[in-house]
């Protein structure tokens, strides 16, 4: 599941025609760290890393961590839609932010329900 940070980092980096390797050199952040962020393998970073990446890309740090208002996603797979929604930092339920473990529980419950529907359809 790719985070908003990962999506924004890759989008901004590619729009500036900077390779991940070059960004690593400019920012002082490891190439493997950048790859992990963009692929969704790494979901959290300390503030100094975000600031280094933002500075190297010549953007404000909030441009990396905030959802892009104008991005439109064309998603047709329900699991993909849910994963995208849950990757948002500010998902709430009953006026409380969902923790990562709560998001994982929701995703697991939906996968179980979808498997049940799939099995029922295949009978």
Biopython code that builds the backbone (N, CA, C, O; Angstrom):
import numpy as np
from Bio.PDB.StructureBuilder import StructureBuilder

atoms = [
    (1, "UNK", "N", (0.854, -1.160, 0.000)),
    (1, "UNK", "CA", (0.000, 0.000, 0.000)),
    (1, "UNK", "C", (0.909, 1.234, 0.000)),
    (1, "UNK", "O", (1.695, 1.428, 0.927)),
    (2, "UNK", "N", (0.803, 2.036, -1.004)),
    (2, "UNK", "CA", (1.647, 3.215, -1.133)),
    (2, "UNK", "C", (0.980, 4.379, -0.407)),
    (2, "UNK", "O", (-0.205, 4.650, -0.601)),
    (3, "UNK", "N", (1.750, 5.056, 0.424)),
    (3, "UNK", "CA", (1.245, 6.179, 1.197)),
    (3, "UNK", "C", (1.130, 7.423, 0.325)),
    (3, "UNK", "O", (1.643, 7.476, -0.793)),
    (4, "UNK", "N", (0.442, 8.416, 0.870)),
    (4, "UNK", "CA", (0.368, 9.717, 0.204)),
    (4, "UNK", "C", (1.777, 10.265, 0.012)),
    (4, "UNK", "O", (2.095, 10.815, -1.042)),
    (5, "UNK", "N", (2.619, 10.114, 1.032)),
    (5, "UNK", "CA", (4.007, 10.572, 0.940)),
    (5, "UNK", "C", (4.708, 9.908, -0.238)),
    (5, "UNK", "O", (5.373, 10.583, -1.023)),
    (6, "UNK", "N", (4.565, 8.594, -0.370)),
    (6, "UNK", "CA", (5.199, 7.869, -1.469)),
    (6, "UNK", "C", (4.686, 8.305, -2.826)),
    (6, "UNK", "O", (5.458, 8.474, -3.770)),
    (7, "UNK", "N", (3.374, 8.486, -2.919)),
    (7, "UNK", "CA", (2.776, 8.929, -4.183)),
    (7, "UNK", "C", (3.269, 10.323, -4.550)),
    (7, "UNK", "O", (3.656, 10.575, -5.691)),
    (8, "UNK", "N", (3.252, 11.227, -3.571)),
    (8, "UNK", "CA", (3.678, 12.610, -3.834)),
    (8, "UNK", "C", (5.156, 12.681, -4.174)),
    (8, "UNK", "O", (5.549, 13.394, -5.098)),
    (9, "UNK", "N", (5.981, 11.945, -3.431)),
    (9, "UNK", "CA", (7.416, 11.970, -3.684)),
    (9, "UNK", "C", (7.723, 11.545, -5.114)),
    (9, "UNK", "O", (8.483, 12.211, -5.818)),
    (10, "UNK", "N", (7.133, 10.446, -5.535)),
    (10, "UNK", "CA", (7.384, 9.940, -6.881)),
    (10, "UNK", "C", (6.853, 10.900, -7.949)),
    (10, "UNK", "O", (7.522, 11.160, -8.948)),
    (11, "UNK", "N", (5.648, 11.422, -7.726)),
    (11, "UNK", "CA", (5.035, 12.338, -8.693)),
    (11, "UNK", "C", (5.880, 13.598, -8.858)),
    (11, "UNK", "O", (6.161, 14.021, -9.979)),
    (12, "UNK", "N", (6.281, 14.190, -7.745)),
    (12, "UNK", "CA", (7.066, 15.422, -7.806)),
    (12, "UNK", "C", (8.444, 15.153, -8.407)),
    (12, "UNK", "O", (8.921, 15.914, -9.249)),
    (13, "UNK", "N", (9.078, 14.065, -7.967)),
    (13, "UNK", "CA", (10.407, 13.721, -8.483)),
    (13, "UNK", "C", (10.365, 13.525, -9.991)),
    (13, "UNK", "O", (11.212, 14.052, -10.711)),
    (14, "UNK", "N", (9.380, 12.765, -10.473)),
    (14, "UNK", "CA", (9.280, 12.499, -11.910)),
    (14, "UNK", "C", (8.911, 13.754, -12.685)),
    (14, "UNK", "O", (9.379, 13.944, -13.807)),
    (15, "UNK", "N", (8.077, 14.618, -12.102)),
    (15, "UNK", "CA", (7.699, 15.855, -12.809)),
    (15, "UNK", "C", (8.908, 16.779, -12.982)),
    (15, "UNK", "O", (8.947, 17.592, -13.905)),
    (16, "UNK", "N", (9.879, 16.651, -12.098)),
    (16, "UNK", "CA", (11.102, 17.447, -12.190)),
    (16, "UNK", "C", (12.207, 16.699, -12.938)),
    (16, "UNK", "O", (13.338, 17.173, -13.042)),
    (17, "UNK", "N", (11.858, 15.525, -13.453)),
    (17, "UNK", "CA", (12.781, 14.699, -14.231)),
    (17, "UNK", "C", (14.072, 14.402, -13.460)),
    (17, "UNK", "O", (15.180, 14.505, -13.986)),
    (18, "UNK", "N", (13.878, 14.030, -12.187)),
    (18, "UNK", "CA", (14.993, 13.651, -11.326)),
    (18, "UNK", "C", (14.876, 12.165, -11.012)),
    (18, "UNK", "O", (13.825, 11.699, -10.571)),
    (19, "UNK", "N", (15.943, 11.432, -11.237)),
    (19, "UNK", "CA", (15.924, 10.005, -10.911)),
    (19, "UNK", "C", (16.002, 9.833, -9.402)),
    (19, "UNK", "O", (16.425, 10.739, -8.684)),
    (20, "UNK", "N", (15.591, 8.667, -8.931)),
    (20, "UNK", "CA", (15.691, 8.369, -7.497)),
    (20, "UNK", "C", (17.150, 8.424, -7.057)),
    (20, "UNK", "O", (17.457, 8.896, -5.962)),
    (21, "UNK", "N", (18.044, 7.942, -7.909)),
    (21, "UNK", "CA", (19.474, 7.962, -7.600)),
    (21, "UNK", "C", (19.969, 9.399, -7.438)),
    (21, "UNK", "O", (20.703, 9.700, -6.496)),
    (22, "UNK", "N", (19.572, 10.282, -8.347)),
    (22, "UNK", "CA", (19.988, 11.686, -8.287)),
    (22, "UNK", "C", (19.399, 12.365, -7.052)),
    (22, "UNK", "O", (20.078, 13.151, -6.391)),
    (23, "UNK", "N", (18.140, 12.065, -6.740)),
    (23, "UNK", "CA", (17.515, 12.630, -5.546)),
    (23, "UNK", "C", (18.274, 12.191, -4.295)),
    (23, "UNK", "O", (18.458, 12.982, -3.370)),
    (24, "UNK", "N", (18.705, 10.952, -4.265)),
    (24, "UNK", "CA", (19.484, 10.449, -3.129)),
    (24, "UNK", "C", (20.774, 11.239, -2.983)),
    (24, "UNK", "O", (21.161, 11.606, -1.874)),
    (25, "UNK", "N", (21.438, 11.500, -4.099)),
    (25, "UNK", "CA", (22.679, 12.265, -4.059)),
    (25, "UNK", "C", (22.458, 13.692, -3.569)),
    (25, "UNK", "O", (23.218, 14.194, -2.741)),
    (26, "UNK", "N", (21.416, 14.344, -4.084)),
    (26, "UNK", "CA", (21.142, 15.744, -3.743)),
    (26, "UNK", "C", (20.695, 15.880, -2.290)),
    (26, "UNK", "O", (21.113, 16.802, -1.589)),
    (27, "UNK", "N", (19.836, 14.948, -1.838)),
    (27, "UNK", "CA", (19.210, 15.076, -0.523)),
    (27, "UNK", "C", (20.034, 14.482, 0.611)),
    (27, "UNK", "O", (19.881, 14.876, 1.767)),
    (28, "UNK", "N", (20.904, 13.537, 0.282)),
    (28, "UNK", "CA", (21.628, 12.833, 1.332)),
    (28, "UNK", "C", (20.805, 11.728, 1.966)),
    (28, "UNK", "O", (21.203, 11.153, 2.980)),
    (29, "UNK", "N", (19.650, 11.427, 1.367)),
    (29, "UNK", "CA", (18.793, 10.321, 1.823)),
    (29, "UNK", "C", (19.133, 9.118, 0.965)),
    (29, "UNK", "O", (19.302, 9.247, -0.248)),
    (30, "UNK", "N", (19.233, 7.961, 1.574)),
    (30, "UNK", "CA", (19.625, 6.767, 0.842)),
    (30, "UNK", "C", (18.700, 6.422, -0.314)),
    (30, "UNK", "O", (17.485, 6.596, -0.219)),
    (31, "UNK", "N", (19.276, 5.935, -1.399)),
    (31, "UNK", "CA", (18.498, 5.523, -2.567)),
    (31, "UNK", "C", (17.500, 4.433, -2.192)),
    (31, "UNK", "O", (16.366, 4.438, -2.672)),
    (32, "UNK", "N", (17.916, 3.496, -1.334)),
    (32, "UNK", "CA", (17.002, 2.421, -0.925)),
    (32, "UNK", "C", (15.839, 2.977, -0.108)),
    (32, "UNK", "O", (14.718, 2.479, -0.211)),
    (33, "UNK", "N", (16.095, 4.003, 0.701)),
    (33, "UNK", "CA", (15.016, 4.630, 1.474)),
    (33, "UNK", "C", (14.003, 5.271, 0.535)),
    (33, "UNK", "O", (12.795, 5.118, 0.720)),
    (34, "UNK", "N", (14.491, 5.985, -0.468)),
    (34, "UNK", "CA", (13.598, 6.620, -1.445)),
    (34, "UNK", "C", (12.771, 5.566, -2.165)),
    (34, "UNK", "O", (11.565, 5.737, -2.344)),
    (35, "UNK", "N", (13.407, 4.484, -2.576)),
    (35, "UNK", "CA", (12.702, 3.393, -3.254)),
    (35, "UNK", "C", (11.632, 2.782, -2.355)),
    (35, "UNK", "O", (10.521, 2.499, -2.805)),
    (36, "UNK", "N", (11.968, 2.581, -1.090)),
    (36, "UNK", "CA", (11.007, 2.001, -0.145)),
    (36, "UNK", "C", (9.817, 2.924, 0.092)),
    (36, "UNK", "O", (8.684, 2.457, 0.217)),
    (37, "UNK", "N", (10.063, 4.222, 0.154)),
    (37, "UNK", "CA", (8.970, 5.183, 0.341)),
    (37, "UNK", "C", (8.043, 5.144, -0.867)),
    (37, "UNK", "O", (6.823, 5.073, -0.718)),
    (38, "UNK", "N", (8.623, 5.190, -2.060)),
    (38, "UNK", "CA", (7.817, 5.249, -3.279)),
    (38, "UNK", "C", (7.070, 3.948, -3.548)),
    (38, "UNK", "O", (6.004, 3.968, -4.163)),
    (39, "UNK", "N", (7.607, 2.829, -3.103)),
    (39, "UNK", "CA", (6.949, 1.537, -3.345)),
    (39, "UNK", "C", (5.957, 1.172, -2.249)),
    (39, "UNK", "O", (5.190, 0.221, -2.396)),
    (40, "UNK", "N", (5.968, 1.926, -1.148)),
    (40, "UNK", "CA", (5.049, 1.642, -0.057)),
    (40, "UNK", "C", (5.614, 0.707, 0.996)),
    (40, "UNK", "O", (4.921, 0.380, 1.959)),
    (41, "UNK", "N", (6.857, 0.270, 0.836)),
    (41, "UNK", "CA", (7.465, -0.615, 1.830)),
    (41, "UNK", "C", (7.820, 0.127, 3.100)),
    (41, "UNK", "O", (7.939, -0.479, 4.165)),
    (42, "UNK", "N", (7.988, 1.431, 2.997)),
    (42, "UNK", "CA", (8.290, 2.263, 4.159)),
    (42, "UNK", "C", (7.210, 3.324, 4.245)),
    (42, "UNK", "O", (7.037, 4.118, 3.320)),
    (43, "UNK", "N", (6.481, 3.341, 5.355)),
    (43, "UNK", "CA", (5.326, 4.228, 5.494)),
    (43, "UNK", "C", (5.603, 5.464, 6.345)),
    (43, "UNK", "O", (4.886, 6.459, 6.231)),
    (44, "UNK", "N", (6.621, 5.422, 7.190)),
    (44, "UNK", "CA", (6.869, 6.545, 8.078)),
    (44, "UNK", "C", (8.309, 7.025, 7.954)),
    (44, "UNK", "O", (9.217, 6.252, 7.652)),
    (45, "UNK", "N", (8.492, 8.308, 8.192)),
    (45, "UNK", "CA", (9.816, 8.926, 8.147)),
    (45, "UNK", "C", (9.917, 9.948, 9.255)),
    (45, "UNK", "O", (8.906, 10.459, 9.737)),
    (46, "UNK", "N", (11.151, 10.246, 9.660)),
    (46, "UNK", "CA", (11.295, 11.340, 10.616)),
    (46, "UNK", "C", (11.261, 12.663, 9.859)),
    (46, "UNK", "O", (11.457, 12.704, 8.645)),
    (47, "UNK", "N", (11.015, 13.716, 10.580)),
    (47, "UNK", "CA", (10.817, 15.041, 9.984)),
    (47, "UNK", "C", (12.046, 15.489, 9.198)),
    (47, "UNK", "O", (11.915, 16.084, 8.128)),
    (48, "UNK", "N", (13.223, 15.211, 9.715)),
    (48, "UNK", "CA", (14.435, 15.679, 9.029)),
    (48, "UNK", "C", (14.582, 15.049, 7.649)),
    (48, "UNK", "O", (15.077, 15.701, 6.729)),
    (49, "UNK", "N", (14.164, 13.800, 7.486)),
    (49, "UNK", "CA", (14.239, 13.137, 6.180)),
    (49, "UNK", "C", (13.267, 13.790, 5.201)),
    (49, "UNK", "O", (13.606, 14.024, 4.041)),
    (50, "UNK", "N", (12.066, 14.079, 5.672)),
    (50, "UNK", "CA", (11.076, 14.748, 4.821)),
    (50, "UNK", "C", (11.598, 16.124, 4.409)),
    (50, "UNK", "O", (11.451, 16.528, 3.256)),
    (51, "UNK", "N", (12.203, 16.839, 5.348)),
    (51, "UNK", "CA", (12.748, 18.164, 5.032)),
    (51, "UNK", "C", (13.888, 18.076, 4.021)),
    (51, "UNK", "O", (13.984, 18.924, 3.134)),
    (52, "UNK", "N", (14.751, 17.070, 4.137)),
    (52, "UNK", "CA", (15.847, 16.894, 3.178)),
    (52, "UNK", "C", (15.308, 16.628, 1.777)),
    (52, "UNK", "O", (15.783, 17.204, 0.798)),
    (53, "UNK", "N", (14.307, 15.743, 1.691)),
    (53, "UNK", "CA", (13.715, 15.420, 0.388)),
    (53, "UNK", "C", (13.024, 16.639, -0.211)),
    (53, "UNK", "O", (13.176, 16.922, -1.399)),
    (54, "UNK", "N", (12.266, 17.356, 0.608)),
    (54, "UNK", "CA", (11.559, 18.553, 0.126)),
    (54, "UNK", "C", (12.554, 19.598, -0.358)),
    (54, "UNK", "O", (12.356, 20.199, -1.414)),
    (55, "UNK", "N", (13.607, 19.817, 0.393)),
    (55, "UNK", "CA", (14.623, 20.802, 0.006)),
    (55, "UNK", "C", (15.282, 20.412, -1.318)),
    (55, "UNK", "O", (15.479, 21.257, -2.191)),
    (56, "UNK", "N", (15.618, 19.140, -1.460)),
    (56, "UNK", "CA", (16.257, 18.670, -2.692)),
    (56, "UNK", "C", (15.336, 18.823, -3.895)),
    (56, "UNK", "O", (15.800, 19.048, -5.013)),
    (57, "UNK", "N", (14.026, 18.701, -3.665)),
    (57, "UNK", "CA", (13.049, 18.837, -4.754)),
    (57, "UNK", "C", (12.565, 20.282, -4.922)),
    (57, "UNK", "O", (11.793, 20.585, -5.831)),
    (58, "UNK", "N", (13.033, 21.174, -4.026)),
    (58, "UNK", "CA", (12.650, 22.573, -4.055)),
    (58, "UNK", "C", (11.141, 22.753, -3.887)),
    (58, "UNK", "O", (10.505, 23.523, -4.607)),
    (59, "UNK", "N", (10.581, 22.016, -2.907)),
    (59, "UNK", "CA", (9.163, 22.136, -2.566)),
    (59, "UNK", "C", (9.053, 22.264, -1.047)),
    (59, "UNK", "O", (10.015, 22.010, -0.322)),
    (60, "UNK", "N", (7.895, 22.652, -0.587)),
    (60, "UNK", "CA", (7.630, 22.713, 0.849)),
    (60, "UNK", "C", (7.371, 21.287, 1.361)),
    (60, "UNK", "O", (6.804, 20.468, 0.637)),
    (61, "UNK", "N", (7.779, 20.988, 2.592)),
    (61, "UNK", "CA", (7.544, 19.644, 3.134)),
    (61, "UNK", "C", (6.080, 19.206, 3.085)),
    (61, "UNK", "O", (5.785, 18.032, 2.860)),
    (62, "UNK", "N", (5.158, 20.161, 3.297)),
    (62, "UNK", "CA", (3.742, 19.776, 3.270)),
    (62, "UNK", "C", (3.284, 19.304, 1.892)),
    (62, "UNK", "O", (2.273, 18.611, 1.786)),
    (63, "UNK", "N", (4.016, 19.672, 0.829)),
    (63, "UNK", "CA", (3.666, 19.180, -0.502)),
    (63, "UNK", "C", (3.962, 17.684, -0.625)),
    (63, "UNK", "O", (3.394, 17.004, -1.479)),
    (64, "UNK", "N", (4.842, 17.181, 0.221)),
    (64, "UNK", "CA", (5.130, 15.748, 0.209)),
    (64, "UNK", "C", (4.138, 14.961, 1.057)),
    (64, "UNK", "O", (3.813, 13.820, 0.730)),
    (65, "UNK", "N", (3.657, 15.558, 2.136)),
    (65, "UNK", "CA", (2.841, 14.777, 3.070)),
    (65, "UNK", "C", (1.340, 14.994, 2.951)),
    (65, "UNK", "O", (0.557, 14.212, 3.491)),
    (66, "UNK", "N", (0.929, 16.047, 2.249)),
    (66, "UNK", "CA", (-0.498, 16.315, 2.099)),
    (66, "UNK", "C", (-1.022, 15.744, 0.790)),
    (66, "UNK", "O", (-0.316, 15.741, -0.218)),
    (67, "UNK", "N", (-2.260, 15.262, 0.807)),
    (67, "UNK", "CA", (-2.838, 14.754, -0.449)),
    (67, "UNK", "C", (-2.939, 15.862, -1.482)),
    (67, "UNK", "O", (-3.245, 17.008, -1.151)),
    (68, "UNK", "N", (-2.685, 15.517, -2.714)),
    (68, "UNK", "CA", (-2.805, 16.455, -3.833)),
    (68, "UNK", "C", (-4.290, 16.585, -4.155)),
    (68, "UNK", "O", (-4.942, 15.606, -4.517)),
    (69, "UNK", "N", (-4.808, 17.772, -4.023)),
    (69, "UNK", "CA", (-6.240, 17.993, -4.218)),
    (69, "UNK", "C", (-6.697, 17.708, -5.643)),
    (69, "UNK", "O", (-7.839, 17.301, -5.853)),
    (70, "UNK", "N", (-5.820, 17.916, -6.626)),
    (70, "UNK", "CA", (-6.257, 17.807, -8.011)),
    (70, "UNK", "C", (-6.022, 16.423, -8.610)),
    (70, "UNK", "O", (-6.381, 16.184, -9.763)),
    (71, "UNK", "N", (-5.434, 15.524, -7.858)),
    (71, "UNK", "CA", (-5.205, 14.179, -8.398)),
    (71, "UNK", "C", (-6.523, 13.421, -8.438)),
    (71, "UNK", "O", (-7.271, 13.392, -7.461)),
    (72, "UNK", "N", (-6.788, 12.818, -9.570)),
    (72, "UNK", "CA", (-7.960, 11.971, -9.694)),
    (72, "UNK", "C", (-7.485, 10.547, -9.897)),
    (72, "UNK", "O", (-6.612, 10.283, -10.723)),
    (73, "UNK", "N", (-8.059, 9.644, -9.147)),
    (73, "UNK", "CA", (-7.709, 8.238, -9.253)),
    (73, "UNK", "C", (-8.822, 7.519, -9.994)),
    (73, "UNK", "O", (-10.004, 7.682, -9.690)),
    (74, "UNK", "N", (-8.426, 6.735, -10.957)),
    (74, "UNK", "CA", (-9.409, 5.906, -11.632)),
    (74, "UNK", "C", (-9.179, 4.480, -11.163)),
    (74, "UNK", "O", (-8.337, 3.755, -11.692)),
    (75, "UNK", "N", (-9.938, 4.109, -10.171)),
    (75, "UNK", "CA", (-9.793, 2.800, -9.571)),
    (75, "UNK", "C", (-11.084, 2.020, -9.788)),
    (75, "UNK", "O", (-12.185, 2.538, -9.596)),
    (76, "UNK", "N", (-10.926, 0.796, -10.183)),
    (76, "UNK", "CA", (-12.105, -0.033, -10.398)),
    (76, "UNK", "C", (-12.117, -1.247, -9.483)),
    (76, "UNK", "O", (-13.164, -1.866, -9.294)),
    (77, "UNK", "N", (-10.977, -1.595, -8.915)),
    (77, "UNK", "CA", (-10.881, -2.735, -8.024)),
    (77, "UNK", "C", (-11.175, -2.275, -6.598)),
    (77, "UNK", "O", (-10.552, -1.335, -6.105)),
    (78, "UNK", "N", (-12.118, -2.932, -5.942)),
    (78, "UNK", "CA", (-12.554, -2.498, -4.614)),
    (78, "UNK", "C", (-11.414, -2.510, -3.600)),
    (78, "UNK", "O", (-11.283, -1.573, -2.813)),
    (79, "UNK", "N", (-10.591, -3.554, -3.607)),
    (79, "UNK", "CA", (-9.457, -3.615, -2.675)),
    (79, "UNK", "C", (-8.480, -2.467, -2.930)),
    (79, "UNK", "O", (-7.943, -1.886, -1.987)),
    (80, "UNK", "N", (-8.252, -2.142, -4.197)),
    (80, "UNK", "CA", (-7.347, -1.048, -4.547)),
    (80, "UNK", "C", (-7.909, 0.293, -4.070)),
    (80, "UNK", "O", (-7.173, 1.144, -3.571)),
    (81, "UNK", "N", (-9.218, 0.466, -4.229)),
    (81, "UNK", "CA", (-9.860, 1.691, -3.760)),
    (81, "UNK", "C", (-9.709, 1.822, -2.249)),
    (81, "UNK", "O", (-9.328, 2.876, -1.740)),
    (82, "UNK", "N", (-10.009, 0.750, -1.547)),
    (82, "UNK", "CA", (-9.923, 0.785, -0.092)),
    (82, "UNK", "C", (-8.493, 1.017, 0.372)),
    (82, "UNK", "O", (-8.268, 1.783, 1.309)),
    (83, "UNK", "N", (-7.530, 0.374, -0.260)),
    (83, "UNK", "CA", (-6.123, 0.572, 0.101)),
    (83, "UNK", "C", (-5.704, 2.018, -0.100)),
    (83, "UNK", "O", (-4.971, 2.574, 0.719)),
    (84, "UNK", "N", (-6.165, 2.633, -1.186)),
    (84, "UNK", "CA", (-5.838, 4.023, -1.450)),
    (84, "UNK", "C", (-6.443, 4.937, -0.389)),
    (84, "UNK", "O", (-5.779, 5.850, 0.102)),
    (85, "UNK", "N", (-7.683, 4.694, -0.043)),
    (85, "UNK", "CA", (-8.339, 5.498, 0.987)),
    (85, "UNK", "C", (-7.631, 5.326, 2.326)),
    (85, "UNK", "O", (-7.380, 6.306, 3.028)),
    (86, "UNK", "N", (-7.313, 4.100, 2.678)),
    (86, "UNK", "CA", (-6.683, 3.838, 3.977)),
    (86, "UNK", "C", (-5.244, 4.322, 4.045)),
    (86, "UNK", "O", (-4.701, 4.473, 5.139)),
    (87, "UNK", "N", (-4.615, 4.570, 2.904)),
    (87, "UNK", "CA", (-3.245, 5.073, 2.924)),
    (87, "UNK", "C", (-3.192, 6.551, 3.310)),
    (87, "UNK", "O", (-2.119, 7.096, 3.567)),
    (88, "UNK", "N", (-4.348, 7.187, 3.347)),
    (88, "UNK", "CA", (-4.399, 8.581, 3.771)),
    (88, "UNK", "C", (-4.030, 8.680, 5.242)),
    (88, "UNK", "O", (-4.399, 7.822, 6.044)),
    (89, "UNK", "N", (-3.312, 9.713, 5.585)),
    (89, "UNK", "CA", (-2.877, 9.911, 6.967)),
    (89, "UNK", "C", (-4.060, 10.238, 7.871)),
    (89, "UNK", "O", (-4.035, 9.896, 9.053)),
    (90, "UNK", "N", (-5.080, 10.882, 7.353)),
    (90, "UNK", "CA", (-6.160, 11.414, 8.177)),
    (90, "UNK", "C", (-7.477, 10.663, 8.034)),
    (90, "UNK", "O", (-8.519, 11.297, 7.865)),
    (91, "UNK", "N", (-7.465, 9.342, 8.097)),
    (91, "UNK", "CA", (-8.696, 8.567, 8.042)),
    (91, "UNK", "C", (-9.246, 8.468, 9.462)),
    (91, "UNK", "O", (-8.546, 8.051, 10.384)),
    (92, "UNK", "N", (-10.514, 8.859, 9.622)),
    (92, "UNK", "CA", (-11.114, 8.821, 10.958)),
    (92, "UNK", "C", (-12.334, 7.925, 10.980)),
    (92, "UNK", "O", (-12.951, 7.652, 9.950)),
    (93, "UNK", "N", (-12.666, 7.475, 12.174)),
    (93, "UNK", "CA", (-13.887, 6.722, 12.447)),
    (93, "UNK", "C", (-14.368, 7.188, 13.809)),
    (93, "UNK", "O", (-13.613, 7.163, 14.781)),
    (94, "UNK", "N", (-15.613, 7.608, 13.881)),
    (94, "UNK", "CA", (-16.189, 8.150, 15.110)),
    (94, "UNK", "C", (-15.327, 9.282, 15.673)),
    (94, "UNK", "O", (-15.061, 9.343, 16.874)),
    (95, "UNK", "N", (-14.900, 10.166, 14.788)),
    (95, "UNK", "CA", (-14.110, 11.356, 15.138)),
    (95, "UNK", "C", (-12.751, 11.044, 15.751)),
    (95, "UNK", "O", (-12.175, 11.895, 16.429)),
    (96, "UNK", "N", (-12.227, 9.841, 15.527)),
    (96, "UNK", "CA", (-10.893, 9.483, 16.011)),
    (96, "UNK", "C", (-10.089, 8.941, 14.846)),
    (96, "UNK", "O", (-10.605, 8.183, 14.025)),
    (97, "UNK", "N", (-8.805, 9.336, 14.773)),
    (97, "UNK", "CA", (-7.931, 8.828, 13.716)),
    (97, "UNK", "C", (-7.770, 7.332, 13.841)),
    (97, "UNK", "O", (-7.614, 6.810, 14.944)),
    (98, "UNK", "N", (-7.806, 6.636, 12.712)),
    (98, "UNK", "CA", (-7.548, 5.204, 12.710)),
    (98, "UNK", "C", (-6.052, 4.949, 12.819)),
    (98, "UNK", "O", (-5.255, 5.612, 12.155)),
    (99, "UNK", "N", (-5.673, 3.994, 13.650)),
    (99, "UNK", "CA", (-4.271, 3.592, 13.739)),
    (99, "UNK", "C", (-3.951, 2.684, 12.555)),
    (99, "UNK", "O", (-4.851, 2.216, 11.858)),
    (100, "UNK", "N", (-2.674, 2.445, 12.338)),
    (100, "UNK", "CA", (-2.278, 1.549, 11.248)),
    (100, "UNK", "C", (-2.852, 0.151, 11.467)),
    (100, "UNK", "O", (-3.278, -0.496, 10.511)),
    (101, "UNK", "N", (-2.868, -0.320, 12.706)),
    (101, "UNK", "CA", (-3.414, -1.655, 12.971)),
    (101, "UNK", "C", (-4.923, -1.696, 12.714)),
    (101, "UNK", "O", (-5.442, -2.707, 12.241)),
    (102, "UNK", "N", (-5.626, -0.609, 13.021)),
    (102, "UNK", "CA", (-7.066, -0.559, 12.727)),
    (102, "UNK", "C", (-7.311, -0.555, 11.221)),
    (102, "UNK", "O", (-8.243, -1.196, 10.735)),
    (103, "UNK", "N", (-6.467, 0.173, 10.486)),
    (103, "UNK", "CA", (-6.592, 0.173, 9.026)),
    (103, "UNK", "C", (-6.347, -1.230, 8.479)),
    (103, "UNK", "O", (-7.048, -1.680, 7.572)),
    (104, "UNK", "N", (-5.345, -1.922, 9.038)),
    (104, "UNK", "CA", (-5.058, -3.291, 8.606)),
    (104, "UNK", "C", (-6.231, -4.219, 8.900)),
    (104, "UNK", "O", (-6.554, -5.090, 8.091)),
    (105, "UNK", "N", (-6.872, -4.034, 10.061)),
    (105, "UNK", "CA", (-8.035, -4.859, 10.422)),
    (105, "UNK", "C", (-9.187, -4.628, 9.458)),
    (105, "UNK", "O", (-9.868, -5.576, 9.068)),
    (106, "UNK", "N", (-9.409, -3.388, 9.073)),
    (106, "UNK", "CA", (-10.479, -3.074, 8.115)),
    (106, "UNK", "C", (-10.189, -3.750, 6.778)),
    (106, "UNK", "O", (-11.069, -4.376, 6.188)),
    (107, "UNK", "N", (-8.960, -3.621, 6.309)),
    (107, "UNK", "CA", (-8.588, -4.218, 5.031)),
    (107, "UNK", "C", (-8.742, -5.738, 5.072)),
    (107, "UNK", "O", (-9.233, -6.338, 4.116)),
    (108, "UNK", "N", (-8.325, -6.358, 6.171)),
    (108, "UNK", "CA", (-8.465, -7.811, 6.313)),
    (108, "UNK", "C", (-9.932, -8.223, 6.309)),
    (108, "UNK", "O", (-10.301, -9.197, 5.652)),
    (109, "UNK", "N", (-10.766, -7.495, 7.034)),
    (109, "UNK", "CA", (-12.199, -7.814, 7.083)),
    (109, "UNK", "C", (-12.829, -7.722, 5.698)),
    (109, "UNK", "O", (-13.652, -8.560, 5.328)),
    (110, "UNK", "N", (-12.444, -6.705, 4.937)),
    (110, "UNK", "CA", (-12.985, -6.540, 3.580)),
    (110, "UNK", "C", (-12.506, -7.679, 2.684)),
    (110, "UNK", "O", (-13.283, -8.210, 1.891)),
    (111, "UNK", "N", (-11.225, -8.061, 2.804)),
    (111, "UNK", "CA", (-10.703, -9.166, 2.001)),
    (111, "UNK", "C", (-11.448, -10.462, 2.306)),
    (111, "UNK", "O", (-11.740, -11.238, 1.396)),
    (112, "UNK", "N", (-11.756, -10.701, 3.572)),
    (112, "UNK", "CA", (-12.516, -11.895, 3.957)),
    (112, "UNK", "C", (-13.910, -11.840, 3.348)),
    (112, "UNK", "O", (-14.401, -12.837, 2.820)),
    (113, "UNK", "N", (-14.547, -10.675, 3.422)),
    (113, "UNK", "CA", (-15.891, -10.527, 2.846)),
    (113, "UNK", "C", (-15.864, -10.720, 1.333)),
    (113, "UNK", "O", (-16.753, -11.363, 0.775)),
    (114, "UNK", "N", (-14.852, -10.169, 0.665)),
    (114, "UNK", "CA", (-14.750, -10.326, -0.790)),
    (114, "UNK", "C", (-14.500, -11.776, -1.176)),
    (114, "UNK", "O", (-15.024, -12.251, -2.183)),
    (115, "UNK", "N", (-13.697, -12.483, -0.375)),
    (115, "UNK", "CA", (-13.447, -13.907, -0.634)),
    (115, "UNK", "C", (-14.740, -14.696, -0.482)),
    (115, "UNK", "O", (-15.009, -15.599, -1.275)),
    (116, "UNK", "N", (-15.545, -14.367, 0.526)),
    (116, "UNK", "CA", (-16.837, -15.012, 0.728)),
    (116, "UNK", "C", (-17.739, -14.787, -0.484)),
    (116, "UNK", "O", (-18.379, -15.726, -0.957)),
    (117, "UNK", "N", (-17.797, -13.565, -0.990)),
    (117, "UNK", "CA", (-18.607, -13.248, -2.172)),
    (117, "UNK", "C", (-18.091, -14.019, -3.385)),
    (117, "UNK", "O", (-18.877, -14.569, -4.157)),
    (118, "UNK", "N", (-16.782, -14.057, -3.550)),
    (118, "UNK", "CA", (-16.174, -14.767, -4.670)),
    (118, "UNK", "C", (-16.528, -16.256, -4.618)),
    (118, "UNK", "O", (-16.920, -16.836, -5.631)),
    (119, "UNK", "N", (-16.393, -16.863, -3.460)),
    (119, "UNK", "CA", (-16.713, -18.286, -3.308)),
    (119, "UNK", "C", (-18.178, -18.549, -3.589)),
    (119, "UNK", "O", (-18.529, -19.548, -4.218)),
    (120, "UNK", "N", (-19.031, -17.656, -3.124)),
    (120, "UNK", "CA", (-20.485, -17.794, -3.337)),
    (120, "UNK", "C", (-20.812, -17.699, -4.825)),
    (120, "UNK", "O", (-21.668, -18.434, -5.319)),
    (121, "UNK", "N", (-20.140, -16.804, -5.540)),
    (121, "UNK", "CA", (-20.376, -16.639, -6.969)),
    (121, "UNK", "C", (-19.902, -17.849, -7.769)),
    (121, "UNK", "O", (-20.492, -18.191, -8.793)),
    (122, "UNK", "N", (-18.846, -18.488, -7.303)),
    (122, "UNK", "CA", (-18.275, -19.614, -8.031)),
    (122, "UNK", "C", (-18.958, -20.946, -7.766)),
    (122, "UNK", "O", (-18.511, -21.971, -8.280)),
    (123, "UNK", "N", (-20.020, -20.960, -6.984)),
    (123, "UNK", "CA", (-20.742, -22.218, -6.708)),
    (123, "UNK", "C", (-21.693, -22.534, -7.799)),
    (123, "UNK", "O", (-22.386, -23.550, -7.741)),
]
sb = StructureBuilder()
sb.init_structure("model")
sb.init_model(0)
sb.init_chain("A")
sb.init_seg("    ")
for serial, (resi, resn, name, xyz) in enumerate(atoms, 1):
    if name == "N":
        sb.init_residue(resn, " ", resi, " ")
    sb.init_atom(name, np.array(xyz, "f"), 0.0, 1.0, " ", f" {name:<3s}", serial, name[0])
structure = sb.get_structure()
